[in-house]
Each structure stands twice: as structure tokens, then as C-alpha cells.
Amino acid sequence: MRQSVIVQFSPDRPLELPLHADEAPMANEDARRWLDDQFVANECEPLRASGKVLTADKVLALASTVGEAKFDEDAAWAHAFARAALAALGRPVVKVDVSAGAITF
């Protein structure tokens, strides 16, 4: 089964982060912990005025905060982001549209 995260910073440049079929998935708890740690380490801001942060919001805010350069320059980090996003959201394909502020499955 195909597993990938597509991060789009502009409409004309989607960045696909595929996972290999034989790669062991990240455990859900590990994925949530990785996203939490990165959210704090990168000083991400909650997207909702209430301060409540949903998992999908963390994925979107993290991609937005670190920016396109982080994905381009740090392949290991980008791969970990993809593994964590897929495991935490429980979907085989996730599209993170930073320019539109949306996540689709």
C-alpha cells in the first residue's frame, strides 16, 4: 500500500515524502510524542484561539513553522515528519497544504 505525505508550500510545488512499503510504521504513541516534542522545540503557535491543539493542527503548524527550507535541507527530519504524521493521523496518504492552511486525506 502506498504511504506518503505531500507537503505543499505553494500550489505549483508539492513535495512528496513517500515511505517504503517494507518500512516498519512508527507506533502511534511514538508519533504523537515526536510531534509534541517538535511542536515545542520549534515554538509553534496553536492555530485555535482556544489554545486546544488537535493532532492535525500540530502537523500543519509544524510544517508551516519550520518552512520549506527545513524539508529541503534535512531529509532525515522530513522523513521522520512523514512517519509521525501518517502514524498519528492513521491515514496512508496525508496532504499538508500550508498555503491554504488545510490538511486532507
C-alpha positions as CSV (number, residue, x, y, z in Angstrom):
1,M,0.0,0.0,0.0
2,R,1.2,3.5,-0.9
3,Q,2.1,5.7,2.1
4,S,3.1,9.3,1.7
5,V,2.9,12.8,3.0
6,I,2.6,15.6,0.5
7,V,3.6,19.0,1.8
8,Q,2.6,21.9,-0.4
9,F,4.0,25.4,0.4
10,S,2.8,26.8,-3.0
11,P,0.3,25.5,-5.5
12,D,2.9,24.6,-8.1
13,R,5.5,22.8,-5.8
14,P,4.2,19.8,-3.9
15,L,6.8,17.9,-2.0
16,E,6.1,14.2,-1.7
17,L,7.6,12.3,1.2
18,P,6.9,8.6,0.4
19,L,7.5,5.8,2.8
20,H,8.8,2.5,1.6
21,A,6.4,-0.5,1.6
22,D,8.8,-2.6,3.7
23,E,9.4,0.2,6.3
24,A,8.0,-0.5,9.8
25,P,5.4,2.1,10.8
26,M,6.1,4.4,13.7
27,A,4.0,3.5,16.7
28,N,1.1,5.8,17.3
29,E,2.3,6.9,20.8
30,D,5.9,7.5,19.4
31,A,4.4,9.5,16.6
32,R,2.4,11.7,18.9
33,R,5.4,12.2,21.2
34,W,7.6,13.2,18.2
35,L,5.1,15.7,17.0
36,D,4.6,17.1,20.6
37,D,8.4,17.4,21.0
38,Q,8.9,19.1,17.7
39,F,5.9,21.4,18.2
40,V,7.5,22.7,21.4
41,A,11.1,22.7,20.1
42,N,10.1,24.8,17.1
43,E,8.0,27.1,19.2
44,C,4.9,26.5,17.1
45,E,1.8,28.5,17.9
46,P,-1.7,26.9,18.4
47,L,-4.0,27.5,15.4
48,R,-7.1,27.9,17.5
49,A,-7.9,30.8,19.8
50,S,-8.9,28.3,22.5
51,G,-5.4,27.0,22.6
52,K,-6.6,23.5,22.0
53,V,-4.2,21.7,19.6
54,L,-5.5,18.8,17.6
55,T,-3.1,16.3,16.0
56,A,-3.9,17.6,12.5
57,D,-3.3,21.2,13.7
58,K,0.1,20.1,15.1
59,V,1.1,18.6,11.7
60,L,0.0,21.8,9.9
61,A,1.5,24.2,12.4
62,L,4.8,22.4,12.4
63,A,5.1,22.3,8.6
64,S,4.3,26.0,8.5
65,T,6.7,27.0,11.2
66,V,9.7,25.1,10.0
67,G,9.1,26.1,6.4
68,E,10.1,24.7,3.1
69,A,13.8,25.0,3.7
70,K,13.8,22.5,6.6
71,F,12.1,19.9,4.4
72,D,14.6,20.6,1.6
73,E,17.8,20.7,3.7
74,D,17.1,18.0,6.3
75,A,16.0,14.7,4.7
76,A,16.1,12.7,7.9
77,W,13.8,15.3,9.7
78,A,11.4,15.3,6.7
79,H,11.3,11.5,6.7
80,A,10.6,11.5,10.5
81,F,7.9,14.1,10.0
82,A,6.2,11.9,7.3
83,R,6.3,8.8,9.5
84,A,5.0,10.7,12.5
85,A,2.2,12.4,10.6
86,L,1.0,9.2,9.0
87,A,1.1,7.2,12.2
88,A,-0.5,9.9,14.4
89,L,-3.3,10.6,11.9
90,G,-3.8,7.0,11.0
91,R,-4.0,7.6,7.2
92,P,-2.0,6.1,4.4
93,V,-1.8,9.5,2.5
94,V,-1.9,12.9,4.0
95,K,-1.7,16.2,2.1
96,V,-0.5,19.2,4.2
97,D,-1.4,22.3,2.2
98,V,0.5,25.0,4.1
99,S,-0.5,27.8,1.7
100,A,-4.2,27.0,2.2
101,G,-3.9,26.1,5.9
102,A,-5.5,22.7,5.4
103,I,-4.9,19.0,5.7
104,T,-6.7,16.5,3.5
105,F,-6.6,12.7,3.5
